[in-house]
Amino acid sequence: MRNLKSFGITLAVSLVILAVAALFACGFVADTVCGIFSDGGKDLDQILSPGETTGASEKDERFTKELNGESFTWLWVVSDYRPDTFDNYYPSKSSQIKDMKDFGILGADYRFVEATSIVLIHADVDKRDYIIMTIPAMTQVDTPAGQTTLGRVYNYYGIEGLCEKVSSMTGLNIEDYSVIHSTDLYKVANAVGSVPMTMPVDIYTDGKSYVSAPEKNDDTTDSDAADDKKQDKDTSDSDDTDGEEEVKLEIELEKASSVKLAKKLQAALLYYDPSDGIDDEMKILQSFANGVFQNISSFSDSELQGALDSLSGAFVSNSVTGEDAVLCGETVRAYTWLEIKTVTYPGKLVGQRGDNAAYYNPDISDGMEYFYDYR
């Protein structure tokens, strides 16, 4: 009898506790349901999507923000044509040579106008990102005439042939292209403003080439090197150099994490010294493309058209029209909030061996794979 009484008390207490809990649960459900209908369903969305937060993350905003511009694929090419520096360019069909002997027909080597900087910009509205891919001009590729570099593909087959070759390496349809001589790069700065860039290395010049700093012995101080240089200069006239002139290098651009370039864009983009790899060259070219887009991302459609018009006389070849600027204007302005990917075309640098110049061996399979989701 005593046990039955204890069981009754325990059961009664349990029922009271359950009743109180039920009242709290009913009250919570009632408040929630009322809130759903009184607040436009906002809480209902949160209940159905518990993983989302009311404040959209940067990535979420990138995909939810409206973007009315069109995607584009644009190939930029800078040539190394510098007639004020070199006078032995191979004559074109339209050239009129008055004195063939002076030009060097009888034995001097010719120079060919090659592509020295190649960068592919792909803006994808669906993926909400930009890809800035630099492709070394020294990339060795197969052509109907045999193996050669991309730089020379431009010389042999023109910009259309270069676009076709880059398309075969990426799987992308090259819709637009722009080619400019290195001597006219300052006109880009005139049109879009001085270009903010990164200079990962000091650049020296001998008046023709742009290279890295001369090597120093670890035990040699800067003052010692300066004294040696002065001594070499003082004694160069009396030394027997077998007719060879001493190459004097002067610094053209100093290493900097951030610098705005205009007149010295030519020096930056003509920098070439594969003896220590090509990372610095690619970083400079990537920062150039990034800097140009940073500048024009604030341009209106009419300003984009005006910049194109001002460069019409500077371009060697250009397929981008004012209509293209309007169609892709919103995409250009979205550069500030889309994801930016900078990359060098997959491959490996093969250093100079004897008389064979260094070249870049591309990994076509990886290059095609990289753009798989963009085709």
Secondary structure as UniProt FT lines:
FT   HELIX           2..38
FT   TURN            39..41
FT   HELIX           42..48
FT   TURN            50..51
FT   HELIX           58..64
FT   STRAND          72..79
FT   TURN            83..85
FT   TURN            93..94
FT   HELIX           100..103
FT   TURN            104..107
FT   STRAND          115..124
FT   TURN            125..128
FT   STRAND          129..134
FT   TURN            137..138
FT   STRAND          139..143
FT   TURN            144..145
FT   STRAND          146..149
FT   HELIX           150..170
FT   STRAND          176..181
FT   HELIX           182..184
FT   HELIX           185..192
FT   STRAND          195..199
FT   STRAND          203..205
FT   STRAND          210..211
FT   TURN            218..219
FT   HELIX           222..235
FT   TURN            236..238
FT   TURN            242..243
FT   STRAND          250..253
FT   STRAND          256..261
FT   TURN            263..264
FT   HELIX           265..269
FT   HELIX           274..276
FT   HELIX           279..296
FT   TURN            297..298
FT   HELIX           301..310
FT   TURN            311..314
FT   STRAND          315..318
FT   HELIX           322..327
FT   HELIX           329..333
FT   HELIX           334..336
FT   STRAND          339..344
FT   STRAND          347..350
FT   TURN            354..355
FT   STRAND          359..362
FT   HELIX           364..370
FT   HELIX           372..374
//
